[in-house]
Amino acid sequence: MRRQKYIGPLEVHVTDDLERAIKILKKKMALEGLYKELKKRRHYEPPSVRKRRKREEAERRRRKNLKKRRF
């Protein structure tokens, strides 16, 4: 059985500007990867597609790290 990734509570303190608090909350959610997780869970993903996506993501990360090391 796979272990689920737990995302803890996100707290934003609202002082005066509610719009600014919402902006901060959205940024925190993006940094936590919550939007990516929600998008991923919107539809069922078969194991074969999941493996292929993970392999492609790993390849993308590997290439990105190689580019960083060259400079």
C-alpha positions as CSV (number, residue, x, y, z in Angstrom):
1,M,0.0,0.0,0.0
2,R,1.4,3.4,-1.0
3,R,1.8,6.1,1.6
4,Q,-0.1,9.3,0.9
5,K,1.8,12.6,1.0
6,Y,0.5,14.8,3.8
7,I,0.2,18.5,3.3
8,G,-0.1,20.3,6.6
9,P,-2.4,23.3,7.3
10,L,-1.5,26.6,5.6
11,E,-1.9,29.7,7.7
12,V,-2.1,33.2,6.5
13,H,-2.6,36.1,8.9
14,V,-5.0,38.7,7.7
15,T,-4.3,42.2,8.9
16,D,-5.8,45.0,6.7
17,D,-5.7,43.9,3.1
18,L,-7.8,40.8,2.3
19,E,-6.6,40.8,-1.3
20,R,-3.0,40.6,-0.2
21,A,-3.8,37.7,2.2
22,I,-5.5,35.8,-0.7
23,K,-2.4,36.4,-2.9
24,I,-0.1,35.1,-0.1
25,L,-2.3,32.0,0.4
26,K,-2.3,31.3,-3.4
27,K,1.5,31.6,-3.5
28,K,1.9,29.2,-0.5
29,M,-0.4,26.7,-2.1
30,A,1.6,26.8,-5.3
31,L,4.9,26.3,-3.4
32,E,3.4,23.3,-1.5
33,G,2.4,21.7,-4.8
34,L,-1.2,21.7,-4.0
35,Y,-2.4,22.9,-7.4
36,K,-0.4,20.2,-9.1
37,E,-1.8,17.6,-6.8
38,L,-5.4,18.8,-7.4
39,K,-4.9,18.7,-11.2
40,K,-3.4,15.3,-11.0
41,R,-6.3,13.9,-9.0
42,R,-9.0,15.4,-11.1
43,H,-9.1,12.3,-13.4
44,Y,-8.1,8.7,-12.9
45,E,-4.6,8.0,-14.2
46,P,-3.8,4.4,-15.2
47,P,-0.5,2.9,-13.8
48,S,1.1,2.8,-17.2
49,V,0.4,6.5,-17.8
50,R,1.6,7.3,-14.3
51,K,4.9,5.5,-14.9
52,R,5.5,7.2,-18.2
53,R,4.7,10.6,-16.7
54,K,7.1,10.0,-13.8
55,R,9.8,8.8,-16.2
56,E,9.4,11.9,-18.3
57,E,9.5,14.2,-15.3
58,A,12.7,12.6,-14.0
59,E,14.3,13.0,-17.4
60,R,13.3,16.7,-17.5
61,R,14.8,17.2,-14.0
62,R,18.0,15.4,-15.0
63,R,18.4,17.6,-18.1
64,K,17.7,20.7,-16.1
65,N,20.4,19.7,-13.5
66,L,22.9,19.0,-16.3
67,K,22.3,22.5,-17.7
68,K,22.9,24.1,-14.3
69,R,26.2,22.2,-13.9
70,R,27.6,23.3,-17.2
71,F,27.4,27.0,-16.3
